[in-house]
Amino acid sequence: MNRAEDIKKYLQKEKEDGKYHKQIKIEENTKGFSYEKLFQEYLNETVTEVWVEDPYIRQVHQLYNFLRFCEMLVKGSCKVKVIHLLTSYDEGSGKSQQMSVLEEIQESLKNYGVALDVSYSSSIHDREIRFNNGWMIKIGRGLDYFKKPQGRFCLGYCDFDLRPCHETTVDIFHTKHTKKT
């Protein structure tokens, strides 16, 4: 029992020092990996600003994923005031839909005292989410790691913990000990 407590204290110190790195491998068709399950541990009352870099917030299901991520932030213990989204334009006929949906999300977030700052890049490729408390999460598939539900009235349609996932890797670490070159 003492050893377990010592390990718990050691891990807490590593997290506080920013030396902690956690890798989660989400296997194909596994369930139980909602945004809450992945991110809540790193969100606390000190988080007021979030950066989302994901080139694929364009199609309807991707826009819904981003909306669900925003809902998680608003419902959580953090005090988010600004969400920065860097994504790419939908070059097809969906460009106006993408922009109007993001504007609608922006207006909705205002009702909760949260500003949404949307920027576009034609060269963005990597996906990452950063919180102003120093935590950074890199997900190979970005926010779009859930499989399409079997139907509109199937379990998992609304609750992402019940939705099967695509295979992906999630890397979580603290920016305190990362070097930018």
Residue pairs with C-beta under 8 A, 6 or more apart in sequence:
11 20
14 20
15 174
17 176
17 177
18 134
18 173
18 174
18 175
18 176
18 177
19 174
19 177
20 172
20 173
20 174
21 171
21 172
21 173
22 171
22 172
22 173
23 169
23 170
23 171
23 172
24 33
24 38
24 169
24 170
24 172
25 167
25 169
25 170
26 33
26 145
26 165
26 166
26 167
26 168
26 169
26 170
27 165
27 167
28 165
28 166
28 167
29 147
29 164
29 165
30 164
30 165
31 156
31 161
31 162
31 163
31 164
31 165
32 161
33 145
33 160
33 161
33 165
34 159
34 160
34 161
34 163
35 68
35 69
35 72
35 143
35 160
36 72
36 76
36 161
37 161
38 137
38 139
38 170
39 72
39 129
39 137
40 72
40 76
42 131
42 133
42 135
42 137
42 172
43 73
43 76
43 77
43 78
43 131
44 77
44 78
44 133
45 77
45 78
45 79
46 78
46 79
46 132
46 133
47 78
47 79
47 80
47 131
47 132
47 133
48 78
48 79
48 80
48 81
48 82
48 132
49 80
49 81
49 82
49 83
49 84
49 131
49 132
50 73
50 80
50 82
50 83
50 84
50 129
50 130
50 131
50 132
51 84
51 86
51 128
51 129
51 130
52 66
52 69
52 83
52 84
52 85
52 86
52 129
52 143
53 86
53 87
53 124
53 126
53 127
53 128
53 129
54 66
54 85
54 86
54 87
54 127
54 142
54 143
54 144
55 87
55 88
55 121
55 124
55 125
55 127
55 142
56 62
56 87
56 88
56 127
56 142
56 144
57 63
57 65
57 66
57 85
57 87
57 98
57 102
57 142
57 143
58 87
58 88
58 89
58 90
58 94
58 98
59 90
59 94
60 97
60 101
61 144
61 148
62 143
62 144
63 98
63 101
63 102
63 105
65 143
65 144
65 146
66 85
66 105
66 143
67 105
68 160
69 143
70 83
70 105
70 109
70 114
70 116
73 80
73 83
73 114
74 80
74 109
74 112
74 114
78 131
80 114
81 113
81 114
81 115
82 114
82 115
82 116
82 117
83 109
83 114
83 115
83 116
83 117
84 117
84 119
85 102
85 116
85 117
85 118
85 119
86 119
86 120
86 121
86 124
87 118
87 119
87 120
87 121
87 124
88 120
88 121
88 122
88 124
89 95
89 98
89 120
89 122
90 97
90 98
102 116
102 118
105 116
106 115
106 116
106 118
109 115
109 116
126 138
127 138
127 139
127 140
127 141
127 142
127 143
128 136
128 137
128 138
128 139
129 136
129 137
129 138
129 139
130 136
130 137
130 175
134 174
134 175
134 176
135 172
135 173
135 174
135 175
136 172
136 173
136 174
136 175
136 178
137 170
137 171
137 172
138 170
138 171
138 172
139 145
139 168
139 169
139 170
140 168
140 169
140 170
141 166
141 168
145 165
145 166
145 168
146 160
146 163
146 164
146 165
146 166
147 163
147 164
147 165
147 166
149 156
149 157
149 163
150 156
151 157
155 162
156 162
156 163
156 164
157 163
